[in-house]
Amino acid sequence: MSTTAVDQNIDLKVSKLADNIIGSEIIKLAAEVNEKIKKGEKVYNLTIGDFNPKVFPIPADLKKAIINAYDEDHTNYPAADGMLELRTAVSKLLKERGELDYKTDEIVIAGGARPVIYAIFRALVDAGDTVVFPVPSWNNNHYTYLNGAKPVLIETTPENKFMPTAAELKPHIAGANIIALCSPLNPTGTTFRKKDLEEICDMILAENVKRNAENKKPLYLMYDQIYWALTHGETQHYNPVTLRPEMKNYTVFVDGISKSLAATGVRVGWSMGPKKIIDKMKSILTHVGAWAPKAEQMATAVYLNDLASYDTFLADIKSKINDRLVGFYKGFQALKSEGFKVDAIAPEAAIYLTVQFSLHGQKTADGKVLATTQDVTKYILDEAQVALVPFYAFGSSTDSNWYRLSVGTCKLEDVNGVIENLRKALSKLS
């Protein structure tokens, strides 16, 4: 049998959606970091919104339950909306730890948070609709694009910890179909103050009073709380439905075990919201086939039914994450006190620290001017061997000098090494 080589001169047309989709800035940066590591360079890679399983393993009881589930041959298709055992366990978790009351038919299980977000957009957003979201934030621009919707980006400020306010959102809600919010926020690790979230909820409710009177499609809120269990210190997580029960009609949540249990690869996420919307999301996910594996679902159900074990694991992982975040925060404050043009926002939640490098215009030892954020990012990577993600990768303006620092793959002893490398690199600038 003969084979024909692909003719490289043929222009293989693809869909407009595929042709115009934007690649991930984070993946681009990761490729550069990985290239350095392949060459044997020692790089502190603080870019990844993930966990190193050797540093942050999943709960031992969850791992054992997954193995048991495969031993018990839970390898066929799961229920379309998720195994009842897991939806029951999630309902209990939400009620007893999250102050949220959702029945099993108001919950849908999926293969992590990404399919949940995709299904929410597909269920609520038509082509041409308007999606309002703050920046920096994770991937809202891409999901908006995939739906053929119109994005409205609200650039937030460090003065408010990069969390949006009702005043910032209000000018844009009259024509909006969905507001996409996240708390604790990826990439900043900061959270909503109670008053700020209450004001946003009141604004959405007031808008929907008008729309209901005119028989118009409601203004919905997608509330991503995938990091809600990972709060640190005195930080308290708030959600719109507990603060304003009427918001239950308009709120669809993004949630799961990926972050709280360091289980990003286990792929168990869920959404809860009004039954009609959850049913539509179930249908969408059925056609996509984006279910969480049945064995992992059954194992997660077993694990979440023991909330005492869950609490013990959370206390341990939060302590370890917090040690790293606080270590980096103190390190940046020390550098700042030494006169270097850096800063950081005190950590509140998740696995992220928000840090600043105000280095635009400074010169390197060989006389090169750091004119752009890309220049600064490259200098920190090349000279300090520290990889961070600039906020423009999360939709902020390209001249923003703020960055996400992730500790999920970081050993505690790395903290001092990173700060010392930065000190040496910053000392070379003028």
Secondary structure, DSSP 8 states (H G I E B T S, - for coil): -------TTS-----HHHHH----HHHHHHHHHHHHHHTT---EE---SS--TTTS---HHHHHHHHHHHHTT--S---TT--HHHHHHHHHHHHHHS-----GGGEEEESSHHHHHHHHHHHH--TT-EEEEEES-SSHHHHHHHTT-EEEEEE--GGGTT---HHHHGGGSTT-SEEEEESS-TTT-----HHHHHHHHHHHHHHHHHHHHTT----EEEEE-TTTT-B-TT-----HHHH-GGGGGTEEEEEESTTTTT-TTT--EEEE--HHHHHHHHHHHHHHT----HHHHHHHHHHHT-HHHHHHHHHHHHHHHHHHHHHHHHHHHHHHHTT-SEEE----BTTEEEEEE--TT-B-TTS-B--SHHHHHHHHHHHH-EE-EEGGGGTS-TT--EEEEE-TT--TTHHHHHHHHHHHHHHT--
